[in-house]
Amino acid sequence: MATQASGTFEVTLVPQKSGNEADDAIVGRLSIDKQFHGDLEGNSRGQMLAAGTEVKGSAGYVAIERFTGTLHGRDGTFMLQHNGIMKRGDGELAIAVVPDSGTGGLAGIAGTMGIEIADGKHFYRFDYTLPEQS
């Protein structure tokens, strides 16, 4: 049975050069730096690729980030993979733990994360499973 973790996070996205200036207007690359609070305590760093279109509200992104910190008191790291798509303002987002990416007390972790933004503040809900500690 999955356990749920929740809390808030702050995120800083910094545009990066792709090496091809002609592509920078269509496909952007950004660094990700997050600080998590609540049941997840720690930070994550990663990379995002995003693409916009000429149609307002239509875009897509993929990202990989590595969380380092604690989850309900268990120390370790794990990777999250994002797949986001928006069609004329209607969006879908899937964020999942990369299989076998957990280390330390988070080895064996699996799960999915949801994000909500309300009044400019970011909230997460993380449904996960972990093997029993011995």
DSSP file (Angstrom, degrees, kcal/mol; ACC not computed):
  #  RESIDUE AA STRUCTURE BP1 BP2  ACC     N-H-->O    O-->H-N    N-H-->O    O-->H-N    TCO  KAPPA ALPHA  PHI   PSI    X-CA   Y-CA   Z-CA
    1    1 A M              0   0    0      0, 0.0     2,-0.1     0, 0.0   127,-0.0   0.000 360.0 360.0 360.0 139.3    0.0    0.0    0.0
    2    2 A A        -     0   0    0    127,-0.1     2,-0.3   125,-0.0   127,-0.2  -0.419 360.0-143.8 -77.0 147.7    1.3    3.5   -0.9
    3    3 A T  E     -A  128   0A   0    125,-3.4   125,-2.9    -2,-0.1     2,-0.4  -0.835  16.1-134.2-104.7 148.1    2.2    6.1    1.6
    4    4 A Q  E     -A  127   0A   0     -2,-0.3     2,-0.4   123,-0.2   123,-0.2  -0.887  19.0-174.9-110.5 136.8    1.5    9.8    1.0
    5    5 A A  E     +A  126   0A   0    121,-2.6   121,-3.3    -2,-0.4     2,-0.3  -0.941  10.1 175.5-121.3 147.0    3.8   12.7    1.5
    6    6 A S  E     +A  125   0A   0     -2,-0.4    33,-2.3   119,-0.2     2,-0.3  -0.969  15.9 109.2-148.4 164.0    2.9   16.3    1.1
    7    7 A G  E     -AB 124  38A   0    117,-1.5   117,-2.2    -2,-0.3     2,-0.3  -0.984  53.7 -68.5 164.0-157.2    4.3   19.8    1.5
    8    8 A T  E     -AB 123  37A   0     29,-1.2    29,-2.8    -2,-0.3     2,-0.3  -0.771  32.8-168.1-123.2 166.4    5.6   22.8   -0.4
    9    9 A F  E     -AB 122  36A   0    113,-1.6   113,-0.6    -2,-0.3     2,-0.4  -0.989  15.7-140.7-153.1 153.2    8.6   23.6   -2.5
   10   10 A E  E     - B   0  35A   0     25,-1.9    25,-2.1    -2,-0.3     2,-0.4  -0.898  23.5-161.7-107.7 144.5   10.3   26.6   -4.0
   11   11 A V  E     - B   0  34A   0     -2,-0.4     2,-0.5    23,-0.2    23,-0.2  -0.984  12.8-166.0-131.8 139.8   11.7   26.3   -7.5
   12   12 A T  E     - B   0  33A   0     21,-2.5    21,-1.7    -2,-0.4     2,-0.5  -0.993   8.3-167.9-121.4 123.9   14.3   28.3   -9.5
   13   13 A L  E     - B   0  32A   0     -2,-0.5    19,-0.2    19,-0.2    -2,-0.0  -0.952   3.1-169.7-111.6 128.1   14.5   27.7  -13.2
   14   14 A V  E     - B   0  31A   0     17,-1.8    17,-2.7    -2,-0.5    -2,-0.0  -0.970  23.6-122.8-121.7 119.3   17.5   29.2  -15.1
   15   15 A P  E     - B   0  30A   0      0, 0.0     2,-0.3     0, 0.0    15,-0.3  -0.306  29.2-161.4 -58.8 140.3   17.6   29.3  -18.9
   16   16 A Q  E     - B   0  29A   0     13,-3.5    13,-0.7     0, 0.0     2,-0.2  -0.894  23.3-104.9-121.2 152.1   20.7   27.5  -20.3
   17   17 A K        -     0   0    0     -2,-0.3     4,-0.1     1,-0.1    11,-0.0  -0.560  19.7-157.0 -74.8 139.5   22.2   27.8  -23.8
   18   18 A S        -     0   0    0     -2,-0.2    -1,-0.1     9,-0.1     3,-0.1   0.655  39.1-115.2 -89.2 -17.0   21.5   24.9  -26.1
   19   19 A G  S    S+     0   0    0      0, 0.0     2,-0.4     0, 0.0    -2,-0.1   0.305 100.2  78.9  95.2  -8.5   24.5   25.5  -28.3
   20   20 A N    >>  -     0   0    0      1,-0.1     3,-1.4     2,-0.0     4,-1.1  -0.833  60.8-169.1-133.6  94.8   22.2   26.2  -31.3
   21   21 A E  H 3> S+     0   0    0     -2,-0.4     4,-0.5     1,-0.3     3,-0.2   0.787  85.8  61.5 -57.9 -30.5   20.8   29.8  -31.0
   22   22 A A  H 34 S+     0   0    0      1,-0.2     3,-0.5     2,-0.2    -1,-0.3   0.862 107.2  45.4 -64.2 -34.2   18.3   29.1  -33.8
   23   23 A D  H X> S+     0   0    0     -3,-1.4     4,-3.4     1,-0.2     3,-1.5   0.723  92.9  80.9 -79.6 -21.9   16.7   26.4  -31.7
   24   24 A D  H 3< S+     0   0    0     -4,-1.1    -1,-0.2     1,-0.3    -2,-0.2   0.768  88.6  55.0 -59.8 -26.9   16.7   28.5  -28.5
   25   25 A A  T 3< S+     0   0    0     -4,-0.5    -1,-0.3    -3,-0.5    -2,-0.1   0.735 121.4  28.8 -76.6 -21.6   13.5   30.3  -29.6
   26   26 A I  T <4 S+     0   0    0     -3,-1.5    26,-1.6     1,-0.3     2,-0.5   0.824 127.8  33.2-104.2 -46.7   11.6   27.0  -30.1
   27   27 A V  E  < S- C   0  51A   0     -4,-3.4     2,-0.3    24,-0.2    -1,-0.3  -0.965  72.0-164.7-119.2 122.2   13.2   24.6  -27.6
   28   28 A G  E     - C   0  50A   0     22,-3.1    22,-2.8    -2,-0.5     2,-0.4  -0.797   8.1-154.1-106.9 148.7   14.5   25.9  -24.3
   29   29 A R  E     +BC  16  49A   0    -13,-0.7   -13,-3.5    -2,-0.3     2,-0.3  -0.983  19.6 179.3-119.4 131.8   16.8   24.2  -21.8
   30   30 A L  E     -BC  15  48A   0     18,-2.5    18,-2.6    -2,-0.4     2,-0.3  -0.968  26.1-128.9-133.6 146.5   16.6   25.1  -18.2
   31   31 A S  E     -BC  14  47A   0    -17,-2.7   -17,-1.8    -2,-0.3     2,-0.4  -0.715  25.7-144.3 -88.1 148.6   18.4   24.1  -15.0
   32   32 A I  E     +BC  13  46A   0     14,-2.6    14,-1.8    -2,-0.3     2,-0.4  -0.943  20.5 175.5-116.2 133.1   16.1   23.2  -12.0
   33   33 A D  E     +BC  12  45A   0    -21,-1.7   -21,-2.5    -2,-0.4     2,-0.3  -0.946  12.6 177.0-136.7 115.9   16.9   24.0   -8.4
   34   34 A K  E     -BC  11  44A   0     10,-2.6    10,-1.8    -2,-0.4     2,-0.5  -0.905  22.1-156.4-122.6 147.9   14.2   23.1   -5.8
   35   35 A Q  E     -BC  10  43A   0    -25,-2.1   -25,-1.9    -2,-0.3     2,-0.3  -0.989  20.1-155.5-119.5 118.3   13.9   23.3   -2.0
   36   36 A F  E     -BC   9  42A   0      6,-3.0     6,-1.4    -2,-0.5     2,-0.3  -0.733  11.6-176.3 -98.4 143.7   11.4   20.9   -0.5
   37   37 A H  E     +B    8   0A   0    -29,-2.8   -29,-1.2    -2,-0.3     2,-0.4  -0.966  48.6  32.5-135.0 150.7    9.6   21.3    2.8
   38   38 A G  E    S-B    7   0A   0     -2,-0.3   -31,-0.2   -31,-0.2    34,-0.1  -0.898 124.4  -4.3 109.7-135.8    7.2   19.1    4.7
   39   39 A D  S    S+     0   0    0    -33,-2.3    33,-2.3    -2,-0.4     2,-0.5   0.819 135.6  55.2 -67.1 -30.3    7.3   15.3    4.5
   40   40 A L  E    S- D   0  71A   0     -3,-0.3     2,-0.5   -34,-0.2    31,-0.2  -0.923  73.6-177.1 -96.9 125.1   10.1   15.7    1.9
   41   41 A E  E     + D   0  70A   0     29,-2.5    29,-2.7    -2,-0.5     2,-0.3  -0.969  43.3  49.9-125.2 114.9   13.0   17.8    3.3
   42   42 A G  E    S-CD  36  69A   0     -6,-1.4    -6,-3.0    -2,-0.5     2,-0.3  -0.994  75.6 -76.8 158.4-157.7   15.9   18.5    1.0
   43   43 A N  E     -CD  35  68A   0     25,-2.1    25,-3.0    -2,-0.3     2,-0.3  -0.905  23.4-154.0-136.3 164.7   16.7   19.8   -2.4
   44   44 A S  E     -CD  34  67A   0    -10,-1.8   -10,-2.6    -2,-0.3     2,-0.4  -0.987   4.4-167.3-137.6 150.8   16.7   18.6   -6.0
   45   45 A R  E     +CD  33  66A   0     21,-1.4    21,-2.8    -2,-0.3     2,-0.3  -0.984  25.7 128.9-134.1 146.0   18.6   19.7   -9.0
   46   46 A G  E     -CD  32  65A   0    -14,-1.8   -14,-2.6    -2,-0.4     2,-0.3  -0.933  45.2 -91.2-170.0-166.9   18.0   18.8  -12.6
   47   47 A Q  E     -CD  31  64A   0     17,-2.0    17,-2.0    -2,-0.3     2,-0.4  -0.969  25.5-163.4-131.9 144.3   17.5   19.7  -16.2
   48   48 A M  E     -CD  30  63A   0    -18,-2.6   -18,-2.5    -2,-0.3     2,-0.5  -0.979   7.4-160.8-128.7 140.5   14.4   20.6  -18.2
   49   49 A L  E     -CD  29  62A   0     13,-2.7    13,-2.3    -2,-0.4     2,-0.4  -0.991  20.1-177.7-114.7 129.8   13.7   20.7  -22.0
   50   50 A A  E     -CD  28  61A   0    -22,-2.8   -22,-3.1    -2,-0.5     2,-0.4  -0.963  11.7-164.0-130.8 145.9   10.7   22.8  -23.0
   51   51 A A  E     -CD  27  60A   0      9,-2.9     9,-2.2    -2,-0.4     2,-0.2  -0.996   4.7-167.2-131.3 132.5    9.0   23.5  -26.3
   52   52 A G  E     - D   0  59A   0    -26,-1.6     2,-0.2    -2,-0.4     7,-0.2  -0.660   6.6-152.1-107.9 169.4    6.5   26.2  -27.1
   53   53 A T        -     0   0    0      5,-1.1     5,-0.1     2,-0.4     4,-0.1  -0.768  34.1-102.2-130.3 177.5    4.3   26.6  -30.2
   54   54 A E  S    S+     0   0    0     -2,-0.2     2,-0.6     2,-0.1    -2,-0.0   0.619  99.5  88.6 -76.4 -12.7    2.7   29.5  -32.0
   55   55 A V  S >  S-     0   0    0      3,-0.1     3,-1.8     1,-0.0    -2,-0.4  -0.782  89.2-116.9 -90.4 121.6   -0.6   28.6  -30.4
   56   56 A K  T 3  S+     0   0    0     -2,-0.6     3,-0.1     1,-0.3    -2,-0.1  -0.319  97.6  18.3 -58.8 132.7   -1.1   30.3  -27.0
   57   57 A G  T 3  S+     0   0    0      1,-0.2    32,-2.9    31,-0.2     2,-0.5   0.521  97.0 113.5  85.1   6.1   -1.3   27.8  -24.2
   58   58 A S    <   +     0   0    0     -3,-1.8    -5,-1.1    29,-0.2     2,-0.3  -0.954  36.8 118.1-115.0 126.6    0.2   24.9  -26.1
   59   59 A A  E     -DE  52  86A   0     27,-1.9    27,-3.0    -2,-0.5     2,-0.3  -0.961  38.1-145.6-167.5 174.2    3.6   23.6  -25.0
   60   60 A G  E     -DE  51  85A   0     -9,-2.2    -9,-2.9    -2,-0.3     2,-0.3  -0.989  10.8-175.5-151.8 156.5    5.5   20.6  -23.7
   61   61 A Y  E     -DE  50  84A   0     23,-2.6    23,-2.9    -2,-0.3     2,-0.3  -0.995  10.2-166.1-151.8 154.6    8.3   19.7  -21.3
   62   62 A V  E     +DE  49  83A   0    -13,-2.3   -13,-2.7    -2,-0.3     2,-0.3  -0.967  19.3 172.6-131.5 150.1   10.4   16.8  -20.1
   63   63 A A  E     -DE  48  82A   0     19,-1.3    19,-2.8    -2,-0.3     2,-0.4  -0.995  23.2-155.6-156.2 155.4   12.7   16.9  -17.1
   64   64 A I  E     +DE  47  81A   0    -17,-2.0   -17,-2.0    -2,-0.3     2,-0.3  -0.999  20.6 176.1-130.5 131.6   14.9   14.8  -14.8
   65   65 A E  E     -DE  46  80A   0     15,-2.2    15,-2.8    -2,-0.4     2,-0.6  -0.975  22.8-140.0-135.6 152.5   15.7   15.9  -11.3
   66   66 A R  E     -DE  45  79A   0    -21,-2.8   -21,-1.4    -2,-0.3     2,-0.3  -0.952  16.2-152.3-115.4 116.2   17.6   14.3   -8.4
   67   67 A F  E     -DE  44  78A   0     11,-2.9    11,-1.5    -2,-0.6     2,-0.4  -0.692  11.6-174.1 -86.1 137.2   16.2   14.7   -4.9
   68   68 A T  E     +DE  43  77A   0    -25,-3.0   -25,-2.1    -2,-0.3     2,-0.3  -0.989  45.1  51.4-131.1 123.0   18.6   14.6   -2.0
   69   69 A G  E    S-DE  42  76A   0      7,-2.4     7,-2.2    -2,-0.4     2,-0.3  -0.980  84.7 -36.1 158.1-142.5   17.3   14.7    1.6
   70   70 A T  E     -DE  41  75A   0    -29,-2.7   -29,-2.5    -2,-0.3     2,-0.4  -0.914  29.3-163.9-123.7 149.0   14.8   12.9    3.8
   71   71 A L  E >  S-DE  40  74A   0      3,-1.9     3,-2.0    -2,-0.3   -31,-0.2  -0.971  86.9 -23.3-129.0 112.9   11.4   11.4    3.3
   72   72 A H  T 3  S-     0   0    0    -33,-2.3   -32,-0.1    -2,-0.4     3,-0.1   0.891 130.8 -48.4  46.9  43.3    9.5   10.8    6.5
   73   73 A G  T 3  S+     0   0    0    -34,-0.3     2,-0.6     1,-0.2    -1,-0.3   0.368 110.9 121.4  85.1  -3.9   12.8   10.6    8.2
   74   74 A R  E <   -E   71   0A   0     -3,-2.0    -3,-1.9    31,-0.1    -1,-0.2  -0.842  54.2-141.7 -96.9 123.0   14.6    8.3    5.8
   75   75 A D  E     +E   70   0A   0     -2,-0.6    30,-2.2    -5,-0.2    31,-0.4  -0.527  47.5  82.9 -83.1 145.9   17.8    9.8    4.2
   76   76 A G  E     -EF  69 104A   0     -7,-2.2    -7,-2.4    29,-0.2     2,-0.3  -0.983  61.2 -88.4 160.8-163.7   18.8    9.2    0.6
   77   77 A T  E     +EF  68 103A   0     26,-0.6    26,-2.2    -2,-0.3     2,-0.3  -0.923  29.3 171.8-135.2 159.9   18.4   10.2   -3.0
   78   78 A F  E     -E   67   0A   0    -11,-1.5   -11,-2.9    -2,-0.3     2,-0.3  -0.958  27.4-117.7-161.6 161.5   16.1    9.4   -5.9
   79   79 A M  E     -E   66   0A   0     19,-0.3    19,-2.3    -2,-0.3     2,-0.4  -0.806  18.5-156.9-105.2 143.4   15.4   10.6   -9.4
   80   80 A L  E     -EG  65  97A   0    -15,-2.8   -15,-2.2    -2,-0.3     2,-0.5  -0.959   3.6-155.3-117.2 138.2   12.1   12.0  -10.7
   81   81 A Q  E     -EG  64  96A   0     15,-2.9    15,-2.2    -2,-0.4     2,-0.3  -0.959  10.9-159.3-113.8 130.3   11.1   12.1  -14.4
   82   82 A H  E     +EG  63  95A   0    -19,-2.8   -19,-1.3    -2,-0.5     2,-0.3  -0.827  14.5 179.9-108.1 144.1    8.6   14.7  -15.6
   83   83 A N  E     +EG  62  94A   0     11,-2.0    11,-2.1    -2,-0.3     2,-0.4  -0.864  15.4 173.6-140.8 107.8    6.4   14.6  -18.8
   84   84 A G  E     +EG  61  93A   0    -23,-2.9   -23,-2.6    -2,-0.3     2,-0.3  -0.930   7.3 176.8-120.7 140.7    4.2   17.6  -19.2
   85   85 A I  E     -EG  60  92A   0      7,-2.6     7,-2.7    -2,-0.4     2,-0.4  -0.999   7.5-168.1-140.6 140.4    2.0   18.6  -22.1
   86   86 A M  E     -EG  59  91A   0    -27,-3.0   -27,-1.9    -2,-0.3     2,-0.6  -0.993   2.4-168.6-132.7 127.1   -0.4   21.6  -22.5
   87   87 A K  E >  S- G   0  90A   0      3,-2.7     3,-1.8    -2,-0.4   -29,-0.2  -0.920  77.7 -34.0-118.3 104.5   -2.9   21.9  -25.3
   88   88 A R  T 3  S-     0   0    0     -2,-0.6   -30,-0.2     1,-0.3   -31,-0.2   0.870 127.0 -42.5  51.7  43.1   -4.5   25.4  -25.5
   89   89 A G  T 3  S+     0   0    0    -32,-2.9     2,-0.7     1,-0.2    -1,-0.3   0.272 115.2 111.9  93.2 -10.8   -4.3   25.8  -21.7
   90   90 A D  E <   -G   87   0A   0     -3,-1.8    -3,-2.7   -33,-0.2     2,-0.3  -0.866  52.9-168.7 -98.7 113.7   -5.5   22.3  -20.8
   91   91 A G  E     -G   86   0A   0     -2,-0.7     2,-0.4    -5,-0.2    -5,-0.2  -0.703  23.7-166.4-113.3 156.4   -2.5   20.4  -19.3
   92   92 A E  E     -G   85   0A   0     -7,-2.7    -7,-2.6    -2,-0.3     2,-0.4  -0.995  11.3-173.5-131.6 138.4   -1.4   17.0  -18.2
   93   93 A L  E     -G   84   0A   0     -2,-0.4     2,-0.5    -9,-0.2    -9,-0.2  -0.994   6.6-174.7-137.1 129.4    1.6   16.3  -16.0
   94   94 A A  E     +G   83   0A   0    -11,-2.1   -11,-2.0    -2,-0.4     2,-0.4  -0.991   5.4 177.6-123.3 124.9    3.1   12.9  -15.1
   95   95 A I  E     +GH  82 113A   0     18,-0.6    18,-2.3    -2,-0.5     2,-0.3  -0.994  10.5 170.6-127.7 124.8    6.0   12.7  -12.6
   96   96 A A  E     -GH  81 112A   0    -15,-2.2   -15,-2.9    -2,-0.4     2,-0.3  -0.956  38.3-104.5-135.2 151.2    7.4    9.3  -11.6
   97   97 A V  E     -G   80   0A   0     14,-2.5    14,-0.3    -2,-0.3   -17,-0.2  -0.571  42.2-115.8 -69.1 132.5   10.3    8.0   -9.6
   98   98 A V    >   -     0   0    0    -19,-2.3     3,-1.6    -2,-0.3   -19,-0.3  -0.593  42.9-102.1 -68.8 125.4   12.9    6.5  -12.0
   99   99 A P  T 3  S+     0   0    0      0, 0.0    -1,-0.1     0, 0.0    11,-0.1  -0.185  99.5   4.9 -54.5 138.6   13.0    2.8  -11.2
  100  100 A D  T 3  S+     0   0    0      9,-0.4    10,-0.1     1,-0.1    -2,-0.0   0.693  94.2 117.9  62.5  23.2   16.0    1.7   -9.1
  101  101 A S    <   +     0   0    0     -3,-1.6     2,-0.1     8,-0.3    -1,-0.1   0.568  42.2 108.0 -94.1  -9.5   17.2    5.3   -8.6
  102  102 A G        -     0   0    0      7,-0.3     6,-0.3    -4,-0.2     2,-0.3  -0.407  46.6-173.7 -72.4 143.0   16.8    5.3   -4.8
  103  103 A T  E >   -F   77   0A   0    -26,-2.2     3,-2.2     4,-0.2   -26,-0.6  -0.867  48.1  -1.9-129.5 165.9   19.9    5.2   -2.6
  104  104 A G  E >  S-F   76   0A   0     -2,-0.3     3,-1.6     1,-0.3   -28,-0.2  -0.280 134.5  -6.7  58.6-135.2   20.5    5.0    1.2
  105  105 A G  T 3  S+     0   0    0    -30,-2.2    -1,-0.3     1,-0.3   -29,-0.2   0.558 138.1  58.3 -68.7  -7.9   17.3    4.8    3.2
  106  106 A L  T X  S+     0   0    0     -3,-2.2     3,-1.7   -31,-0.4    -1,-0.3   0.227  72.9 133.4-106.1  11.9   15.3    5.5    0.0
  107  107 A A  T <  S+     0   0    0     -3,-1.6    -4,-0.2     1,-0.3   -29,-0.1  -0.411  72.3  23.7 -60.9 135.7   16.7    2.4   -1.9
  108  108 A G  T 3  S+     0   0    0     -6,-0.3    -1,-0.3     1,-0.3    21,-0.1   0.479  87.1 155.2  86.7   3.6   13.8    0.6   -3.6
  109  109 A I    <   +     0   0    0     -3,-1.7    -9,-0.4    21,-0.1     2,-0.3  -0.335  14.8 174.9 -66.5 144.9   11.5    3.6   -3.7
  110  110 A A  E     + I   0 129A   0     19,-1.8    19,-2.5   -11,-0.1     2,-0.3  -0.974  19.4 106.4-142.2 150.5    8.7    3.8   -6.3
  111  111 A G  E     - I   0 128A   0     -2,-0.3   -14,-2.5   -14,-0.3     2,-0.3  -0.961  49.4-101.7 164.3-179.7    6.0    6.3   -6.7
  112  112 A T  E     -HI  96 127A   0     15,-2.2    15,-2.5    -2,-0.3     2,-0.4  -0.953  23.3-148.3-133.9 152.4    4.3    9.3   -8.5
  113  113 A M  E     -HI  95 126A   0    -18,-2.3   -18,-0.6    -2,-0.3     2,-0.4  -0.949   3.8-161.3-125.0 142.0    4.1   13.0   -7.7
  114  114 A G  E     - I   0 125A   0     11,-2.9    11,-2.1    -2,-0.4     2,-0.4  -0.928   9.0-155.3-116.9 147.7    1.5   15.6   -8.3
  115  115 A I  E     - I   0 124A   0     -2,-0.4     2,-0.4     9,-0.2     9,-0.2  -0.967   9.2-175.9-124.5 138.4    2.0   19.3   -8.2
  116  116 A E  E     - I   0 123A   0      7,-2.4     7,-3.0    -2,-0.4     2,-0.5  -0.994  10.4-156.9-130.3 140.2   -0.5   22.1   -7.6
  117  117 A I  E     + I   0 122A   0     -2,-0.4     2,-0.4     5,-0.2     5,-0.2  -0.977  19.2 169.7-117.4 122.0    0.2   25.8   -7.8
  118  118 A A  E >   - I   0 121A   0      3,-2.4     3,-2.2    -2,-0.5    -2,-0.0  -0.994  68.4 -11.5-135.8 127.6   -2.2   28.1   -5.8
  119  119 A D  T 3  S-     0   0    0     -2,-0.4    -1,-0.1     1,-0.3     3,-0.1   0.853 128.3 -55.6  52.8  38.2   -1.7   31.8   -5.1
  120  120 A G  T 3  S+     0   0    0      1,-0.2     2,-0.4    -3,-0.0    -1,-0.3   0.463 113.8 117.3  78.2   1.5    1.9   31.6   -6.5
  121  121 A K  E <   - I   0 118A   0     -3,-2.2    -3,-2.4  -111,-0.1     2,-0.4  -0.851  59.2-134.7-106.5 139.7    2.8   28.8   -4.0
  122  122 A H  E     -AI   9 117A   0   -113,-0.6  -113,-1.6    -2,-0.4     2,-0.3  -0.786  22.0-175.5 -96.1 131.5    3.9   25.3   -5.1
  123  123 A F  E     -AI   8 116A   0     -7,-3.0    -7,-2.4    -2,-0.4     2,-0.3  -0.942   5.8-159.2-122.3 145.1    2.5   22.2   -3.4
  124  124 A Y  E     -AI   7 115A   0   -117,-2.2  -117,-1.5    -2,-0.3     2,-0.4  -0.918  10.0-165.6-122.3 153.3    3.4   18.6   -3.9
  125  125 A R  E     -AI   6 114A   0    -11,-2.1   -11,-2.9    -2,-0.3     2,-0.5  -0.981  14.0-168.5-132.3 122.5    1.6   15.3   -3.2
  126  126 A F  E     -AI   5 113A   0   -121,-3.3  -121,-2.6    -2,-0.4     2,-0.6  -0.950   8.0-167.2-122.0 113.4    3.9   12.2   -3.4
  127  127 A D  E     +AI   4 112A   0    -15,-2.5   -15,-2.2    -2,-0.5     2,-0.3  -0.895  29.8 156.6 -99.3 119.9    2.4    8.7   -3.4
  128  128 A Y  E     -AI   3 111A   0   -125,-2.9  -125,-3.4    -2,-0.6     2,-0.3  -0.925  35.7-146.0-144.3 162.4    5.2    6.2   -2.8
  129  129 A T  E     - I   0 110A   0    -19,-2.5   -19,-1.8    -2,-0.3  -127,-0.1  -0.968  16.7-177.6-127.0 148.8    6.2    2.7   -1.6
  130  130 A L        -     0   0    0     -2,-0.3   -22,-0.1   -21,-0.2   -21,-0.1  -0.991  32.1-105.9-140.8 145.8    9.4    1.7    0.1
  131  131 A P        -     0   0    0      0, 0.0     2,-0.1     0, 0.0   -22,-0.0  -0.359  50.7 -91.6 -64.7 153.4   10.7   -1.7    1.3
  132  132 A E        -     0   0    0      1,-0.1     2,-0.2     2,-0.0     0, 0.0  -0.401  42.0-116.9 -63.0 141.3   10.6   -2.2    5.0
  133  133 A Q              0   0    0      1,-0.1    -1,-0.1    -3,-0.1   -28,-0.0  -0.593 360.0 360.0 -79.0 143.5   13.8   -1.2    6.8
  134  134 A S              0   0    0     -2,-0.2    -1,-0.1     0, 0.0    -2,-0.0   0.437 360.0 360.0-104.9 360.0   15.6   -4.0    8.6
